Amino acid sequence: MLDNMNAQVSGPAKGRVGFALGGLGGFNAYGAGFLEAARELKVTPDIITCTSGMIEWAARWLDGEDLQPLILEKCREDTRFPPSLGWLNMLSVALLGSSGISRAALPEYLARLLTPMTTRKELSEQLFDRLLPAQVWVPVRRLEEIEHIAYLLNKSPVPVVFNTVHLRSGRPYLHINPAAKDFLKVTGEQMGQVGGPCKYTPISTETVGGALWLYFYGFGNAAQRRLNPLELVDGAYNRQFIIAELSDCDRIYTVRAMNTRWLDHPPQDYFDNQVFMDWLWVNSAYTTEVAGMETINKLIRQKDLQSPDYKAIDLIEVQIPLFYGPFQQLYEKKGVYELALNEATSVLLEHEKAALVGI
């Protein structure tokens, strides 16, 4: 898969390595490309944090599955029209859903329109609920698939962390497997259940289902009660990357399907503004996430912080160098996977060279 590769990895580089994988709509091909490059180079992380759709891809990768045929098959399923008509691919996924992930909530929309009005809610509110419902898509993953993801993550010897937000309490949670509990030195007092005050909870079928729950799926419907009984929502809306907890790592690779720079002309229309809002949301959360780490690195470089309790951490960004317009991040693209594979190979070779033979 990696042509013209002369160097081979003989073992882990000095120090601990963390992978922070950010999920983003249908752009999991970028994270999958990074993971496959790491496998080819035999770079094994000491911990993985992941959000949104990257949870499933990380679980498959940890179980030893070859992600390339899987992600390329997903790309083929999402590419219903030739590349020259890419806008139709975008439109079809936006309106019809993504194969194996979601479908359009058209039957639910029609059923909602035909539901008799009640006297328990304001008429205007009921009209909005029917005409502009929160439920746009319906998830089509089977409960057995979610159970399997939870099983794979819990049995992994590699520490894994993902996140959710609990609607009723407003609390964000980090869900960890047994290996992550040990890596992060989480005590019994710090572990709890969803809805409680503790930051950490165990990985379970219910928390995986909640972490894959998009707000487009709505709440209070049959699918939510079946796949997301705890009423959680995808943690990427709160923290697109989980980095702050990785202070024991020496190197952290942040795998970003959206660049930290705005790579297009300033927004010109409504849809440009929607993309711009997404870009601001992802990057404002990311900036906050890494601010403390960057401050400590700066103080150490200036010798203003010399305590042995602190160390500099190399934060390495592996990010897509391209701009994608409105709705284009809803579906997987072969080119995104191939780009990630090449970018990740180059970056990993540069930073893991202490573990390479022939460098």
C-alpha positions as CSV (number, residue, x, y, z in Angstrom):
1,M,0.0,0.0,0.0
2,L,2.9,2.3,0.6
3,D,5.0,2.3,-2.6
4,N,8.7,3.0,-2.7
5,M,9.1,2.7,1.1
6,N,12.6,1.8,2.0
7,A,12.5,2.4,5.7
8,Q,10.8,0.0,8.1
9,V,9.8,0.5,11.7
10,S,11.6,-1.8,14.1
11,G,9.8,-0.7,17.2
12,P,8.3,2.2,19.1
13,A,10.2,5.5,19.2
14,K,11.4,6.8,22.5
15,G,8.6,8.1,24.7
16,R,4.8,7.7,24.6
17,V,2.7,8.3,21.5
18,G,-0.9,9.4,21.5
19,F,-3.3,9.5,18.5
20,A,-6.1,12.1,18.8
21,L,-8.5,11.3,16.0
22,G,-11.2,13.8,15.2
23,G,-14.4,12.6,13.5
24,L,-16.0,15.0,11.0
25,G,-19.2,14.1,9.2
26,G,-18.3,11.7,6.4
27,F,-14.6,12.5,6.3
28,N,-13.6,9.4,8.4
29,A,-11.5,8.4,5.4
30,Y,-8.9,10.9,6.6
31,G,-8.5,9.2,10.0
32,A,-8.6,5.8,8.3
33,G,-5.8,6.8,6.1
34,F,-3.7,7.9,9.0
35,L,-4.3,4.7,10.9
36,E,-3.4,2.5,7.9
37,A,-0.1,4.5,7.5
38,A,0.6,3.9,11.1
39,R,0.0,0.2,10.7
40,E,2.3,0.0,7.6
41,L,5.1,1.7,9.6
42,K,4.3,-0.3,12.7
43,V,3.8,2.8,14.8
44,T,1.7,1.6,17.7
45,P,0.1,4.3,19.9
46,D,0.2,4.2,23.7
47,I,-3.3,5.7,23.7
48,I,-6.0,6.6,21.2
49,T,-8.6,9.3,21.7
50,C,-11.4,9.5,19.1
51,T,-14.7,11.3,18.5
52,S,-17.7,10.6,16.3
53,G,-17.3,8.2,13.4
54,M,-13.7,7.6,14.1
55,I,-14.7,5.5,17.1
56,E,-15.9,2.6,14.8
57,W,-12.8,2.9,12.6
58,A,-10.5,2.9,15.5
59,A,-12.2,-0.2,16.9
60,R,-11.8,-2.0,13.6
61,W,-8.2,-1.0,13.3
62,L,-7.4,-2.2,16.8
63,D,-9.0,-5.5,16.0
64,G,-6.5,-5.9,13.1
65,E,-8.9,-5.3,10.2
66,D,-7.5,-3.9,7.0
67,L,-9.2,-0.5,6.8
68,Q,-8.3,0.2,3.2
69,P,-10.8,-2.1,1.4
70,L,-13.5,-1.2,4.0
71,I,-13.1,2.6,3.6
72,L,-12.8,2.4,-0.2
73,E,-16.0,0.3,-0.3
74,K,-17.7,3.0,1.7
75,C,-16.4,5.6,-0.7
76,R,-17.9,3.6,-3.6
77,E,-21.2,3.4,-1.8
78,D,-21.3,7.2,-1.3
79,T,-20.2,8.0,-4.8
80,R,-23.5,7.5,-6.7
81,F,-22.5,9.8,-9.5
82,P,-19.2,10.4,-11.5
83,P,-16.7,12.8,-9.9
84,S,-17.6,15.5,-12.4
85,L,-21.0,15.5,-10.8
86,G,-19.7,15.6,-7.3
87,W,-22.4,18.0,-6.2
88,L,-25.0,15.3,-6.9
89,N,-23.1,12.9,-4.6
90,M,-23.2,15.6,-1.9
91,L,-26.9,16.3,-2.5
92,S,-27.9,12.6,-2.5
93,V,-26.2,11.9,0.8
94,A,-27.7,15.1,2.3
95,L,-31.2,14.1,1.2
96,L,-31.1,10.3,1.3
97,G,-28.5,9.5,3.9
98,S,-25.3,7.5,3.9
99,S,-25.3,3.7,3.2
100,G,-25.1,1.7,6.4
101,I,-25.1,4.8,8.6
102,S,-28.3,6.7,8.1
103,R,-31.4,7.2,5.9
104,A,-33.6,10.2,5.3
105,A,-36.4,10.5,7.9
106,L,-39.1,10.9,5.2
107,P,-41.6,8.3,6.6
108,E,-41.2,9.8,10.1
109,Y,-41.8,13.3,8.6
110,L,-45.0,12.2,6.9
111,A,-46.2,10.4,10.1
112,R,-45.5,13.6,12.1
113,L,-47.5,15.7,9.7
114,L,-50.5,13.4,10.1
115,T,-50.3,13.3,13.9
116,P,-53.4,15.1,15.4
117,M,-52.7,18.4,17.2
118,T,-52.9,18.4,21.0
119,T,-53.8,21.1,23.6
120,R,-50.7,20.4,25.6
121,K,-48.3,22.5,23.5
122,E,-48.6,25.9,21.7
123,L,-50.0,25.7,18.2
124,S,-47.0,27.4,16.7
125,E,-44.6,25.0,18.5
126,Q,-46.5,22.0,17.1
127,L,-46.4,23.5,13.6
128,F,-42.6,23.9,13.8
129,D,-42.2,20.4,15.2
130,R,-44.1,19.0,12.1
131,L,-42.8,21.3,9.4
132,L,-39.2,21.7,10.5
133,P,-38.5,18.7,12.8
134,A,-35.1,18.1,14.5
135,Q,-35.2,14.5,13.1
136,V,-33.7,14.8,9.6
137,W,-32.0,11.4,9.4
138,V,-32.6,8.0,11.0
139,P,-29.5,5.9,12.0
140,V,-29.6,2.4,10.4
141,R,-26.8,0.8,12.4
142,R,-28.0,-2.4,14.1
143,L,-27.7,-2.6,17.9
144,E,-25.5,-5.7,17.4
145,E,-23.0,-3.5,15.5
146,I,-22.8,-1.1,18.4
147,E,-22.4,-3.9,20.9
148,H,-19.5,-5.2,18.8
149,I,-17.8,-1.9,18.7
150,A,-18.0,-1.6,22.5
151,Y,-16.7,-5.2,22.8
152,L,-13.7,-4.5,20.6
153,L,-12.8,-1.3,22.4
154,N,-13.0,-2.9,25.9
155,K,-10.9,-5.9,24.9
156,S,-8.2,-3.8,23.3
157,P,-4.8,-3.6,25.2
158,V,-4.4,-0.2,23.7
159,P,-6.0,2.5,25.9
160,V,-9.1,4.1,24.1
161,V,-11.1,7.2,25.1
162,F,-14.1,8.7,23.4
163,N,-16.6,11.4,24.5
164,T,-20.3,12.3,24.7
165,V,-22.5,15.0,26.2
166,H,-25.5,14.1,28.4
167,L,-28.5,16.3,27.5
168,R,-30.4,16.4,30.7
169,S,-27.5,17.1,33.0
170,G,-25.4,19.1,30.4
171,R,-22.4,17.1,31.5
172,P,-19.6,16.0,29.1
173,Y,-18.2,12.5,29.7
174,L,-15.1,10.6,28.7
175,H,-15.7,6.9,28.2
176,I,-12.7,4.7,28.8
177,N,-11.7,1.1,28.3
178,P,-9.8,-0.8,31.1
179,A,-6.5,-0.1,29.5
180,A,-7.2,3.7,29.4
181,K,-8.2,3.6,33.1
182,D,-4.8,2.4,33.9
183,F,-3.0,4.7,31.5
184,L,-4.8,7.8,32.8
185,K,-4.5,6.7,36.4
186,V,-8.2,7.0,36.9
187,T,-9.2,6.0,40.5
188,G,-12.4,4.4,41.5
189,E,-13.7,7.7,42.9
190,Q,-13.3,9.3,39.5
191,M,-15.3,6.6,37.7
192,G,-19.1,6.8,37.6
193,Q,-22.2,6.4,35.4
194,V,-23.8,8.7,32.9
195,G,-25.9,11.4,34.6
196,G,-23.6,11.5,37.7
197,P,-20.9,14.0,38.6
198,C,-17.9,11.8,37.6
199,K,-16.0,12.7,34.5
200,Y,-15.1,9.2,33.5
201,T,-17.5,6.3,32.8
202,P,-16.8,2.8,31.3
203,I,-17.3,2.0,27.6
204,S,-20.6,0.3,27.1
205,T,-23.1,-0.4,24.3
206,E,-25.1,2.6,25.5
207,T,-22.2,5.0,25.5
208,V,-21.0,3.9,22.1
209,G,-24.6,4.4,20.8
210,G,-24.7,7.9,22.3
211,A,-21.3,8.8,20.9
212,L,-22.5,8.0,17.4
213,W,-25.7,10.0,17.9
214,L,-26.0,13.1,15.7
215,Y,-28.4,15.9,16.6
216,F,-29.8,15.4,13.1
217,Y,-31.3,12.1,14.4
218,G,-33.6,14.0,16.9
219,F,-34.6,12.8,20.3
220,G,-37.6,11.1,21.9
221,N,-38.1,8.8,18.9
222,A,-38.0,5.0,18.6
223,A,-34.5,4.9,17.1
224,Q,-33.1,7.0,20.0
225,R,-34.8,4.8,22.6
226,R,-33.3,1.7,21.0
227,L,-29.8,2.9,20.1
228,N,-29.2,5.8,22.5
229,P,-31.3,5.1,25.7
230,L,-29.1,7.4,27.8
231,E,-30.0,10.4,25.7
232,L,-26.5,11.3,24.9
233,V,-25.2,13.2,21.8
234,D,-21.9,12.9,19.8
235,G,-19.2,14.4,22.0
236,A,-17.5,16.0,18.9
237,Y,-20.0,18.8,19.2
238,N,-18.4,19.7,22.5
239,R,-14.8,18.6,22.0
240,Q,-13.8,17.6,18.4
241,F,-10.5,16.4,19.8
242,I,-9.6,14.9,23.2
243,I,-6.1,16.1,23.8
244,A,-5.8,17.8,27.3
245,E,-5.8,14.4,29.1
246,L,-2.8,13.2,27.1
247,S,-0.2,15.0,29.2
248,D,1.7,11.7,29.9
249,C,2.5,11.4,26.1
250,D,5.7,12.7,24.6
251,R,4.2,13.1,21.1
252,I,0.5,13.6,20.2
253,Y,-0.7,13.3,16.6
254,T,-3.9,15.3,16.0
255,V,-5.5,13.9,12.9
256,R,-7.6,16.7,11.4
257,A,-10.0,16.4,8.5
258,M,-10.5,20.2,8.6
259,N,-7.5,22.5,8.3
260,T,-6.7,25.0,11.1
261,R,-6.4,27.6,8.3
262,W,-9.3,28.9,6.2
263,L,-8.2,27.8,2.7
264,D,-10.9,29.4,0.6
265,H,-12.1,32.9,-0.3
266,P,-14.0,34.8,2.5
267,P,-17.7,33.6,2.7
268,Q,-19.9,35.0,0.0
269,D,-23.3,33.4,0.5
270,Y,-25.4,31.5,3.1
271,F,-23.9,28.1,2.4
272,D,-20.3,29.6,2.6
273,N,-21.3,31.0,6.0
274,Q,-22.4,27.5,7.2
275,V,-19.0,26.1,6.3
276,F,-17.4,29.0,8.0
277,M,-19.4,28.4,11.2
278,D,-18.3,24.8,11.2
279,W,-14.7,25.8,10.7
280,L,-14.9,28.3,13.6
281,W,-16.6,25.7,15.8
282,V,-14.0,23.0,15.2
283,N,-11.0,25.4,15.5
284,S,-12.2,27.4,18.5
285,A,-12.7,24.1,20.5
286,Y,-9.3,22.9,19.3
287,T,-7.5,26.1,20.2
288,T,-8.9,25.9,23.7
289,E,-8.0,22.2,23.9
290,V,-4.3,22.8,23.2
291,A,-3.8,26.2,24.8
292,G,-2.6,25.0,28.2
293,M,-0.2,22.5,26.6
294,E,1.3,25.1,24.4
295,T,1.7,27.5,27.3
296,I,3.6,24.9,29.3
297,N,5.8,24.1,26.3
298,K,6.6,27.8,25.9
299,L,7.5,28.2,29.6
300,I,9.8,25.1,29.4
301,R,11.5,26.4,26.3
302,Q,12.1,29.8,28.0
303,K,13.3,27.9,31.2
304,D,10.7,29.7,33.2
305,L,9.3,26.3,34.2
306,Q,11.9,23.8,35.3
307,S,9.8,21.6,37.6
308,P,10.4,17.8,37.0
309,D,6.6,17.5,37.2
310,Y,6.3,19.1,33.7
311,K,7.6,18.2,30.3
312,A,7.4,19.5,26.8
313,I,5.0,17.7,24.5
314,D,5.4,17.6,20.8
315,L,1.9,18.3,19.3
316,I,2.0,17.1,15.6
317,E,-0.8,18.1,13.3
318,V,-1.7,15.8,10.4
319,Q,-4.3,17.8,8.6
320,I,-6.0,17.9,5.2
321,P,-4.5,20.6,3.0
322,L,-7.6,21.1,1.0
323,F,-10.8,23.1,1.4
324,Y,-14.2,21.4,0.9
325,G,-17.4,23.4,0.4
326,P,-20.9,23.1,1.7
327,F,-22.1,19.5,2.5
328,Q,-19.0,17.9,0.9
329,Q,-17.9,16.6,4.2
330,L,-21.0,14.4,4.4
331,Y,-19.7,11.6,2.3
332,E,-16.5,9.6,2.0
333,K,-14.1,10.2,-0.9
334,K,-11.3,7.9,-2.2
335,G,-9.1,10.9,-2.7
336,V,-9.3,11.9,0.9
337,Y,-8.2,8.5,2.0
338,E,-5.3,8.5,-0.4
339,L,-4.3,12.0,0.6
340,A,-4.3,11.0,4.3
341,L,-2.3,7.9,3.6
342,N,0.5,9.9,1.9
343,E,0.4,12.8,4.4
344,A,0.5,10.5,7.4
345,T,3.3,8.4,6.0
346,S,5.4,11.5,5.5
347,V,4.7,12.9,8.9
348,L,5.2,9.6,10.8
349,L,8.5,9.0,9.0
350,E,9.7,12.4,10.0
351,H,8.7,12.2,13.7
352,E,9.2,8.5,14.4
353,K,12.6,8.2,12.6
354,A,14.3,7.2,15.9
355,A,12.5,3.9,15.5
356,L,13.3,3.4,11.8
357,V,15.9,1.2,10.2
358,G,18.0,2.9,7.5
359,I,17.2,6.5,8.4
